[in-house]
Amino acid sequence: MKIWFSVLKRLWIQNNFKMKRLLSFLIISLVMISCGGDDDICESGEGTPRMKIMFKNADKITTLDSIKLYVNYGVRTVDLGWSRNADSILVPLRVDESPYTDLFVKTTAKGDSSLVRVNYTTKSIYVSPGCGAKLNYENVSGELLKANPVIKIEPGQNFIENEDKTNLYLVF
């Protein structure tokens, strides 16, 4: 009986040592994986900027009661939803190799939609290891392919590096 007790005690000690070693390895692995610099988080607006569109009525900036945008991203058209009491809207453009993005603009649920084509060239800029690269848009111009409710398009700043400046004006 003493022999069995001695064998069981030896197995318990060996397994306990293995469990401690495994637990230590897991803790050290988790600490190493969770370590990272602040530049791993891309939250400071370093990503690809959106295009800012403002609205005009004749020659004056205006606020629209409601506006709805659909954006054609090539593989699908995305509904950006209704914006209420808006004087501007930020629109993400395509990030593939396409030189344009099509926007469909509505001001009423049952009304027609205008088709606006935004043309541009892209320039890729490296940001950080966490964010990777972002696209800046250059030579931005708009083209009204189908009117009503939009009457015409007026140009704004012709490049997009951030979301501060207006790039297009939609005239209603």
N, C-alpha and C positions, 0 to 999 in steps of 0.2 A: 504494500500500500504506500509505503514511503517513496518507492520508486515512481509510482504513478503521480503522486503529488509533486515530486521534484520535476518530472517531465512537464506536467501542466503549468507549473510555475515558470519554467524556462520558456515555454511557448508564449505565455502571457507577456513576459518581459520582452521577448523578441517582437511580438506583434505590436506591443505598445510602442516600442522604439520605431517600428515601421510607420505606425500611425502618426507619431510626432513628426517624423521626417516628411511624410506626405503632407501633413497640415502646414508645416513650415514652408515647403516648396510652393504650395498653393497661395499662401499669404504673400510670399516674396514675388510670385508671378503677378498677382493682382496689383501689388504696389508698382511694379515695373510697367505694367500695361496702363495704369491710370496716370502715370507721370506724363506730362506734356506741357509745352509752352503755351502762353496766352495766344499765340498766333494760330493755334489749332482751331480756334473758334472764329468763324467769319460772321460777326454780328455788327460790325462797325460801319456798315454801308460800303464795304469794299467789293461787293458783288456787282454783277452786271446791272447797270442802271436802267430804269424804266423811262419811257418817253412821256414828257408832260405836255398835255393838250389843254388849251384854254378855249373858252367860248366867247363869241362876239355876236352882237346884234347891231348891224350896220358897222360903225367904227368904234363902238364902245364895248368894253368887257362887260359881260352879262352873267348872271346866275341862272342856270336852267332849273326848272321845277323838277324834272326827271330826265335821265338819259341812261340808255342801256347800250353796252358795247359787246360785240362778239369779235373775237380775234381768231383768224385762220392761221394756225401754226403748222400747216402742211399736212400732218397726219390726221388732225382733227380741228374742229372749230370749238373754241372755248367761250362760254358765256361768262362775262365778267360781272354780270348782275346789274341791278338798277342802282344808280347814284341819285340821291335826292338833294335838291338845293345846292348844286355843285357849280363852281365857277371854273374848275379844272379837274382833270382826271389823269392818273398815272397808268400807263399801259406798258406791260412787258412785251418787247418785240421778240421776234424769232432769234434763236441762237445757233441755228444750223447754217449751212452755206448759202441760203437763199438771200438774194439782194433786196427783198421787199417783204412786207407784212401787210395783209389785207385786213381792214377794220370795217365792221358793219355797225352803223350808228342808228339808233332808234330813239325817238322822244315820246312816243305813245305805244301802248301795248298792241293796238290793232293797226297802227300806221305802217307805212313803208319804211325801209331802211336804206340809208345811203351807203355806198361802197367807197371807202377811202383807201388808196394804196400808198403806203409809206415806203419810199425808196431810200436806200442807204448803202454804204460800204462799211465793213466791220474791221476793227483792228484789235487783235488779241494782246492783252497786257498781263504779265505775271504779277500776282499780288503777294501770295505767301504760300508756304507748304500746306496750310490748312484750307485756304480758300482756292488755291490753284490759280487759274487765269480768269480774267473777266474780259468782256467785250466792250469796247467803246465804239459808238456808231458815228460815222463821219458822212458828210455830204447828204444830210437828211433833207428830204423834200417830200411833199405830199401831192397827190394827184386824185382829183375827184372823178371817179369812174361812173358813179350813178348819183345824181342829185336827189333831193327831197328826202328828208328835211334839211340837210346841209345844202346851203346855196353855193358857197365857195370856200376855198382854203387859202389861208394866208401863211406865209413862212414865218418862222421864228428863228431861234438859234439853230444853225445847221449842223451841229455836232452834239452828241450826248456823252458827257463824261460823268455827270451826276444828275440828280433829279431837281436841281434848283431852278434852272432856266426853262422857259417855255419853248418848245420846238415847233409846234403847229398851232394855228388858230382855226377853229371851225366856225364859220359864219352861218348863222341861222336867220 
